[in-house]
Amino acid sequence: MKFKVEYNPDFFNDIAQAVDCYNEKQAGLGDRLFNNIKKQMAKLSTSALHFAIKYDRIRCMCIEKFPYMVHYRINEQTKTVKVEALFLTSRNPNIWDERT
């Protein structure tokens, strides 16, 4: 099943912050993170159901080689995926509650 993918505007801020942080640590590392995010996001419209539900109707998709997960919801009636956030896996999960 193919889904239309929509994005919470905060998701793009999450990406920018993560990329900046990694580029400060090592030149080009943030760019590699960004490329891995793009690669995973390209799979989401066709693979959204493959990833586990981690919270109340929130699914999580790991970003390869980096400790981040994309958090999203699926509406099967409208065939829509709503990407909510990019979260560092070591962050306090209560932060997620503030976002929803």
BAZA-219517 format. One record per atom (N, C-alpha, C): residue in one letter; x, y, z. Coordinates in steps of 0.2 Angstrom, whole numbers, padded with zeros to 4 digits, always signed. Layout:
<nodes>
aXYZ...
</nodes>
This chain:
<nodes>
m+0004-0006+0000m+0000+0000+0000m+0004+0006+0000k+0003+0011-0004k+0007+0017-0005k+0003+0023-0001f+0007+0027+0003f+0004+0032+0007f+0006+0039+0005k+0002+0044+0005k+0004+0051+0004k+0008+0053+0011v+0014+0056+0010v+0017+0058+0016v+0017+0066+0017e+0015+0067+0024e+0014+0074+0026e+0019+0075+0031y+0021+0082+0033y+0026+0083+0038y+0024+0089+0042n+0025+0087+0049n+0024+0093+0054n+0030+0097+0053p+0029+0104+0052p+0034+0109+0051p+0040+0108+0056d+0039+0106+0062d+0044+0105+0067d+0049+0100+0065f+0047+0095+0061f+0051+0090+0059f+0057+0093+0055f+0056+0098+0051f+0062+0101+0047f+0066+0105+0052n+0064+0107+0057n+0068+0111+0062n+0072+0105+0066d+0069+0100+0067d+0073+0094+0070d+0079+0092+0066i+0078+0091+0060i+0083+0090+0055i+0088+0095+0055a+0087+0101+0054a+0092+0106+0054a+0096+0106+0060q+0093+0106+0066q+0097+0106+0072q+0101+0100+0073a+0099+0094+0071a+0103+0088+0071a+0109+0088+0066v+0108+0091+0060v+0113+0092+0055v+0118+0097+0057d+0116+0102+0060d+0121+0107+0063d+0125+0104+0068c+0122+0101+0073c+0125+0098+0079c+0131+0093+0076y+0129+0089+0071y+0134+0084+0069y+0140+0087+0065n+0138+0093+0061n+0143+0096+0057n+0148+0100+0062e+0145+0102+0068e+0150+0105+0072e+0155+0100+0075k+0153+0094+0076k+0157+0089+0079k+0162+0087+0074q+0160+0086+0068q+0165+0084+0062q+0162+0086+0056a+0166+0090+0052a+0164+0092+0045a+0162+0087+0041g+0156+0088+0038g+0153+0083+0034g+0148+0078+0037l+0149+0077+0044l+0145+0072+0047l+0138+0073+0047g+0136+0080+0048g+0129+0081+0047g+0126+0080+0040d+0130+0081+0035d+0128+0080+0029d+0127+0073+0027r+0131+0068+0031r+0129+0061+0030r+0123+0059+0034l+0122+0063+0039l+0115+0061+0043l+0110+0064+0038f+0110+0069+0035f+0105+0072+0031f+0103+0067+0025n+0109+0064+0022n+0108+0060+0017n+0104+0053+0019n+0106+0051+0025n+0103+0045+0028n+0096+0046+0029i+0094+0052+0032i+0087+0054+0033i+0083+0054+0026k+0086+0057+0021k+0083+0057+0015k+0082+0050+0012k+0087+0046+0013k+0086+0039+0010k+0080+0035+0014q+0080+0036+0020q+0075+0033+0024q+0068+0035+0022m+0067+0042+0022m+0061+0045+0020m+0058+0043+0013a+0063+0042+0009a+0061+0039+0002a+0057+0033+0003k+0059+0029+0008k+0055+0022+0008k+0049+0023+0012l+0047+0028+0015l+0042+0028+0020l+0035+0028+0016s+0034+0030+0011s+0027+0030+0007s+0025+0023+0006t+0030+0019+0005t+0029+0012+0003t+0030+0007+0009s+0033+0009+0014s+0035+0004+0019s+0033+0006+0026a+0028+0011+0026a+0026+0014+0033a+0023+0009+0038l+0020+0004+0035l+0017-0001+0040l+0022-0006+0042h+0028-0006+0040h+0033-0011+0042h+0037-0009+0048f+0036-0003+0051f+0039-0001+0057f+0035-0001+0063a+0037-0003+0068a+0034-0005+0074a+0030+0002+0077i+0024+0000+0081i+0021+0005+0085i+0025+0006+0091k+0027+0012+0093k+0031+0012+0099k+0027+0016+0104y+0023+0020+0103y+0019+0024+0107y+0012+0024+0105d+0007+0027+0108d+0000+0027+0106d+0000+0029+0099r-0001+0024+0094r-0002+0025+0087r+0004+0029+0084i+0010+0029+0087i+0016+0032+0084i+0020+0027+0082r+0022+0027+0076r+0027+0022+0073r+0034+0025+0073c+0039+0021+0073c+0046+0024+0073c+0050+0020+0068m+0054+0024+0064m+0058+0022+0059m+0066+0024+0061c+0070+0019+0062c+0077+0021+0063c+0081+0024+0057i+0085+0029+0059i+0090+0032+0054i+0096+0028+0054e+0098+0025+0048e+0104+0020+0048e+0110+0024+0050k+0114+0021+0054k+0121+0023+0057k+0120+0029+0061f+0115+0031+0063f+0114+0037+0068f+0109+0036+0073p+0109+0038+0079p+0105+0037+0084p+0098+0041+0084y+0095+0041+0078y+0089+0045+0078y+0083+0041+0075m+0077+0043+0077m+0071+0039+0074m+0066+0044+0072v+0063+0043+0066v+0058+0047+0064v+0051+0044+0067h+0047+0049+0070h+0041+0047+0073h+0035+0049+0068y+0031+0044+0067y+0025+0046+0062y+0019+0042+0064r+0013+0045+0061r+0007+0042+0062r+0004+0040+0055i+0000+0035+0055i-0003+0032+0049i-0011+0033+0050n-0014+0036+0045n-0021+0036+0044n-0023+0032+0038e-0025+0026+0040e-0026+0021+0034e-0032+0023+0030q-0037+0026+0033q-0043+0028+0029q-0041+0033+0024t-0037+0038+0025t-0035+0043+0020t-0028+0041+0017k-0025+0035+0019k-0019+0033+0016k-0014+0038+0016t-0013+0041+0022t-0008+0047+0024t-0004+0045+0030v+0002+0047+0029v+0007+0046+0034v+0009+0053+0036k+0009+0055+0043k+0010+0061+0045k+0017+0061+0049v+0022+0063+0047v+0029+0063+0050v+0029+0069+0055e+0030+0067+0062e+0029+0071+0067e+0036+0074+0070a+0041+0070+0070a+0047+0072+0073a+0053+0068+0071l+0059+0070+0072l+0065+0067+0072l+0068+0067+0079f+0069+0062+0082f+0071+0062+0089f+0077+0058+0090l+0082+0061+0094l+0088+0057+0096l+0086+0052+0101t+0088+0046+0100t+0086+0040+0104t+0087+0040+0111s+0092+0044+0113s+0094+0045+0120s+0090+0050+0124r+0086+0054+0120r+0082+0060+0123r+0077+0057+0128n+0075+0061+0133n+0069+0059+0137n+0063+0058+0133p+0060+0052+0134p+0053+0051+0130p+0048+0056+0132n+0048+0059+0138n+0043+0064+0140n+0043+0070+0135i+0048+0071+0132i+0048+0077+0127i+0043+0076+0122w+0043+0069+0120w+0038+0068+0115w+0031+0070+0117d+0029+0069+0123d+0022+0071+0126d+0021+0078+0125e+0026+0082+0126e+0025+0089+0125e+0024+0091+0117r+0026+0087+0113r+0025+0088+0106r+0018+0086+0103t+0015+0081+0106t+0009+0079+0104t+0003+0082+0107
</nodes>
